Amino acid sequence: MHEDLGKVLNKGFGTWKRNLGIAIPFIFNMLLSMLVLVMAVIILTFLVIAPSVSEIADPSALSPEEAMEMIMPLFSESIGVIIIFGLLTMLVLAFIQSYFTAGAVGMAKMASESGHTTLSDMFRYGNDNVISLLMAKIMVFLISLAGVIFIVPGALVTNDFGTLMSNPENAVVTSMMLLFGFLLWVIYAIIVGLILSPLEFCLVVDNLDPMSALKKAYSFFMENKMDVFLLFLVMISISVLNNLLSEVMSTIEALGAVWAFISFILSFAVIQPLITVWWTRLYMSRSEKELYDISELLEYP
């Protein structure tokens, strides 16, 4: 069932209104990620700082300045442990995000097919697709990371410190090269993000392996450039609007804290689920997948 973008947005909004439970995966993701971060900080502190603190007879007698002077060298000496632990923490967070993202897309798929979804869909699609989606996200990260090549020329020139000191004008040129290279990297990453934006929806809806999902996401973009770009633009616009409202509200003392909490809740309970339903419906529509008819939905008990 091929739908234009207007119908995708309109019917997708209706699907989201009737299935507010699609927000649950994003709420779970947020709560578990926060728990993992807190635990990581506690464990890392125990591994790096606790052994040295235990050797001090009375740690409470230390002033804040003395405590900082003691702690900072510990982090420098344990930089290898910190890096490895940080990478492991990032991997755990990526796994959690992949699981609940797959679950959310699965719920959106079922809601788009039948007009109704349940929490069991989240667990089913999360279990079936978490590893594939995690690997696909790592591949996208590596593709984006390849853009570091744009800053290599400026970095190589910067390493020639003696030349820079002998001619200050070169320092300005080098800084411009680094800035331009970084800008190119950002543009490259945005383009990669745009082209592969349908990735997780292709992977979950069609139950693909990571490489097949990458190929499918690319081909889907090439066949639907304008609609993908416009929906990508809608997604960015909603995020920017939310941030602008937060900035405006923060200037009003009485509303700043309240709006910060509301904005935080809106992000997980409304914005992300709605965008997920839109992307899922767009992909299913363009892939000629079965979509519910609104007249049938109104008869749903």
C-alpha positions as CSV (number, residue, x, y, z in Angstrom):
1,M,0.0,0.0,0.0
2,H,1.8,3.1,-1.3
3,E,1.1,6.3,0.7
4,D,2.4,9.8,0.1
5,L,4.3,11.4,2.9
6,G,1.3,13.4,4.0
7,K,-0.7,10.3,4.6
8,V,2.2,8.6,6.3
9,L,2.5,11.5,8.8
10,N,-1.3,11.7,9.3
11,K,-2.0,8.0,9.7
12,G,1.2,7.5,11.6
13,F,0.1,10.1,14.1
14,G,-3.3,8.2,14.4
15,T,-1.4,5.0,15.0
16,W,0.7,6.5,17.7
17,K,-2.4,8.0,19.5
18,R,-4.0,4.6,19.7
19,N,-0.8,2.9,20.8
20,L,0.9,5.1,23.4
21,G,2.6,2.0,24.8
22,I,5.2,2.4,22.0
23,A,6.8,4.8,24.4
24,I,7.6,2.0,26.9
25,P,10.8,0.8,25.1
26,F,12.2,4.3,25.1
27,I,11.4,4.8,28.8
28,F,13.0,1.4,29.6
29,N,16.1,2.3,27.5
30,M,16.5,5.6,29.4
31,L,16.1,4.0,32.8
32,L,18.4,1.1,32.2
33,S,21.0,3.4,30.6
34,M,21.0,5.7,33.6
35,L,21.4,2.7,35.9
36,V,24.3,1.3,33.9
37,L,26.1,4.7,33.9
38,V,25.7,5.1,37.7
39,M,27.0,1.6,38.2
40,A,29.9,2.2,35.9
41,V,30.9,5.3,37.8
42,I,30.7,3.5,41.1
43,I,32.7,0.5,39.9
44,L,35.3,2.6,38.2
45,T,35.7,4.7,41.3
46,F,36.2,1.5,43.4
47,L,38.8,0.2,40.9
48,V,40.8,3.4,40.6
49,I,40.4,5.3,43.8
50,A,39.5,2.9,46.6
51,P,42.8,1.0,46.7
52,S,44.7,4.2,47.4
53,V,42.2,5.7,49.8
54,S,42.3,2.5,51.9
55,E,45.9,3.2,52.6
56,I,45.2,6.5,54.2
57,A,44.5,6.4,57.9
58,D,41.9,9.1,58.0
59,P,40.5,10.1,54.5
60,S,38.0,12.4,56.1
61,A,40.9,14.6,57.3
62,L,41.9,15.5,53.8
63,S,40.8,18.9,52.5
64,P,39.1,19.1,49.1
65,E,42.3,20.4,47.5
66,E,44.3,17.6,49.0
67,A,41.8,15.0,47.9
68,M,41.9,16.3,44.3
69,E,45.7,16.3,44.3
70,M,45.6,12.7,45.3
71,I,42.9,11.6,42.9
72,M,44.0,13.2,39.7
73,P,47.3,11.3,39.4
74,L,45.4,8.1,40.0
75,F,43.3,8.6,36.9
76,S,46.5,9.4,34.9
77,E,48.1,6.2,36.1
78,S,45.0,4.1,35.3
79,I,44.2,5.6,31.9
80,G,44.4,2.1,30.3
81,V,41.8,0.7,32.7
82,I,39.6,3.8,32.3
83,I,39.7,3.5,28.5
84,I,38.9,-0.3,28.5
85,F,36.2,0.2,31.1
86,G,34.7,3.1,29.1
87,L,34.6,1.0,25.9
88,L,32.9,-1.8,27.7
89,T,30.3,0.6,29.2
90,M,29.7,2.1,25.8
91,L,29.1,-1.4,24.3
92,V,26.6,-2.3,27.1
93,L,24.8,1.0,26.5
94,A,24.7,0.3,22.7
95,F,23.3,-3.2,23.4
96,I,20.6,-1.8,25.6
97,Q,19.7,0.8,23.0
98,S,19.7,-1.7,20.2
99,Y,17.4,-4.0,22.1
100,F,14.8,-1.4,22.9
101,T,15.1,0.3,19.5
102,A,14.4,-3.0,17.8
103,G,11.5,-3.6,20.2
104,A,10.0,-0.1,19.5
105,V,10.3,-0.6,15.7
106,G,8.7,-4.0,16.1
107,M,5.8,-2.5,18.1
108,A,5.4,0.2,15.4
109,K,5.4,-2.5,12.7
110,M,2.6,-4.4,14.5
111,A,0.6,-1.2,15.1
112,S,1.0,-0.2,11.5
113,E,-0.1,-3.7,10.3
114,S,-3.1,-4.2,12.6
115,G,-3.7,-1.0,14.4
116,H,-2.7,-2.5,17.8
117,T,0.4,-3.7,19.5
118,T,1.4,-5.1,22.9
119,L,4.4,-5.2,25.2
120,S,5.1,-8.8,24.1
121,D,5.9,-7.4,20.6
122,M,8.7,-5.4,22.1
123,F,10.3,-8.4,23.7
124,R,9.9,-10.6,20.6
125,Y,11.4,-8.1,18.2
126,G,14.1,-7.1,20.7
127,N,15.2,-10.7,21.2
128,D,15.2,-11.4,17.5
129,N,17.0,-8.4,16.2
130,V,19.2,-7.0,19.0
131,I,22.5,-8.5,17.9
132,S,22.0,-7.7,14.2
133,L,21.0,-4.1,15.0
134,L,24.0,-3.7,17.4
135,M,26.4,-4.9,14.7
136,A,24.7,-2.7,12.1
137,K,25.1,0.4,14.4
138,I,28.8,-0.4,14.9
139,M,29.2,-0.6,11.1
140,V,27.5,2.8,10.7
141,F,29.8,4.2,13.4
142,L,32.9,2.9,11.6
143,I,31.6,4.3,8.3
144,S,31.1,7.7,9.9
145,L,34.5,7.4,11.7
146,A,36.2,7.0,8.3
147,G,35.5,10.7,7.8
148,V,38.5,11.4,10.1
149,I,40.5,11.4,7.0
150,F,39.3,14.9,6.3
151,I,41.3,16.3,9.3
152,V,44.5,14.3,8.5
153,P,46.1,17.0,6.3
154,G,45.7,19.7,9.0
155,A,46.8,17.3,11.7
156,L,50.0,16.4,9.9
157,V,50.9,20.1,9.4
158,T,50.1,20.8,13.1
159,N,52.6,18.1,14.1
160,D,55.4,20.1,12.5
161,F,55.6,22.4,15.5
162,G,59.0,23.9,14.6
163,T,57.7,25.2,11.2
164,L,54.7,26.8,12.9
165,M,56.8,28.6,15.5
166,S,59.1,30.0,12.8
167,N,56.2,31.4,10.8
168,P,53.1,32.3,12.8
169,E,51.2,32.8,9.6
170,N,51.4,29.1,9.1
171,A,49.6,28.6,12.4
172,V,46.6,30.5,11.0
173,V,46.6,28.4,7.8
174,T,46.9,25.2,9.8
175,S,44.0,26.2,12.1
176,M,41.9,26.9,9.1
177,M,42.8,23.6,7.6
178,L,41.8,21.7,10.8
179,L,38.6,23.7,11.0
180,F,37.7,23.0,7.4
181,G,38.6,19.4,7.7
182,F,36.4,19.0,10.8
183,L,33.5,20.8,9.0
184,L,33.9,18.3,6.1
185,W,33.8,15.5,8.6
186,V,30.6,16.8,10.1
187,I,29.0,17.2,6.7
188,Y,30.1,13.7,5.8
189,A,28.6,12.2,9.0
190,I,25.3,14.0,8.4
191,I,25.2,12.6,4.8
192,V,25.9,9.1,6.1
193,G,23.2,9.6,8.8
194,L,20.7,10.7,6.1
195,I,21.4,7.9,3.7
196,L,21.3,5.2,6.3
197,S,18.5,6.7,8.4
198,P,16.1,3.8,7.3
199,L,18.6,1.2,8.5
200,E,17.0,0.0,11.8
201,F,13.5,0.0,10.2
202,C,14.7,-2.1,7.2
203,L,16.5,-4.5,9.6
204,V,13.7,-5.1,12.0
205,V,10.7,-5.0,9.6
206,D,12.3,-7.4,7.2
207,N,14.4,-9.3,9.8
208,L,17.7,-8.7,7.9
209,D,21.3,-9.4,8.8
210,P,23.5,-6.2,9.3
211,M,25.1,-6.2,5.8
212,S,21.8,-6.8,4.0
213,A,20.2,-4.1,6.1
214,L,22.9,-1.6,5.1
215,K,22.4,-2.5,1.4
216,K,18.6,-2.3,1.8
217,A,18.8,1.1,3.6
218,Y,20.9,2.5,0.8
219,S,18.7,1.2,-1.9
220,F,15.6,2.5,-0.1
221,F,17.1,5.9,0.2
222,M,18.1,6.0,-3.5
223,E,14.5,5.0,-4.5
224,N,12.8,7.5,-2.1
225,K,15.3,10.4,-1.7
226,M,12.8,13.2,-1.3
227,D,10.5,11.5,1.2
228,V,13.5,10.3,3.3
229,F,15.0,13.7,3.2
230,L,11.8,15.4,4.2
231,L,11.1,13.0,7.0
232,F,14.7,13.4,8.2
233,L,14.1,17.2,8.1
234,V,10.9,16.8,10.1
235,M,12.8,14.8,12.7
236,I,15.6,17.4,12.9
237,S,13.0,20.3,13.1
238,I,11.1,18.7,16.0
239,S,14.4,18.3,17.9
240,V,15.5,21.9,17.2
241,L,12.1,23.2,18.1
242,N,12.1,21.3,21.4
243,N,15.6,22.7,22.2
244,L,14.6,26.2,21.3
245,L,11.5,26.0,23.5
246,S,13.8,24.8,26.3
247,E,16.1,27.7,25.8
248,V,13.2,30.2,25.9
249,M,11.6,28.6,28.9
250,S,14.9,28.5,30.8
251,T,15.0,32.3,30.7
252,I,11.7,32.4,32.8
253,E,12.7,31.5,36.3
254,A,9.3,30.1,37.3
255,L,9.0,27.9,34.3
256,G,12.6,26.8,33.6
257,A,12.8,23.8,35.9
258,V,9.2,22.7,35.1
259,W,9.7,22.9,31.4
260,A,13.1,21.1,31.6
261,F,11.2,18.1,33.2
262,I,8.3,18.3,30.7
263,S,10.8,18.5,27.7
264,F,12.6,15.4,29.1
265,I,9.4,13.4,29.4
266,L,8.2,14.6,25.9
267,S,11.4,13.4,24.3
268,F,10.9,9.8,25.5
269,A,7.2,9.5,25.8
270,V,6.1,11.4,22.6
271,I,8.7,12.6,20.2
272,Q,10.8,9.4,19.8
273,P,7.8,7.0,19.6
274,L,6.0,9.2,17.1
275,I,9.1,9.5,14.9
276,T,9.6,5.7,15.1
277,V,6.0,5.1,13.9
278,W,6.5,7.6,11.0
279,W,9.7,6.0,9.8
280,T,8.3,2.5,10.2
281,R,5.1,3.4,8.2
282,L,7.1,5.1,5.5
283,Y,9.3,2.1,5.0
284,M,6.4,-0.3,5.1
285,S,4.4,1.8,2.7
286,R,7.2,2.1,0.1
287,S,8.0,-1.6,0.5
288,E,4.4,-2.5,-0.3
289,K,3.9,-4.1,3.1
290,E,0.4,-4.7,4.5
291,L,-0.9,-1.6,6.4
292,Y,-4.2,-1.4,8.3
293,D,-7.2,0.4,6.8
294,I,-8.5,3.2,9.0
295,S,-12.1,2.0,8.6
296,E,-11.0,-1.4,10.1
297,L,-9.2,0.3,12.9
298,L,-12.3,2.2,14.0
299,E,-14.0,-1.1,14.4
300,Y,-11.2,-2.4,16.6
301,P,-12.7,-3.1,20.1
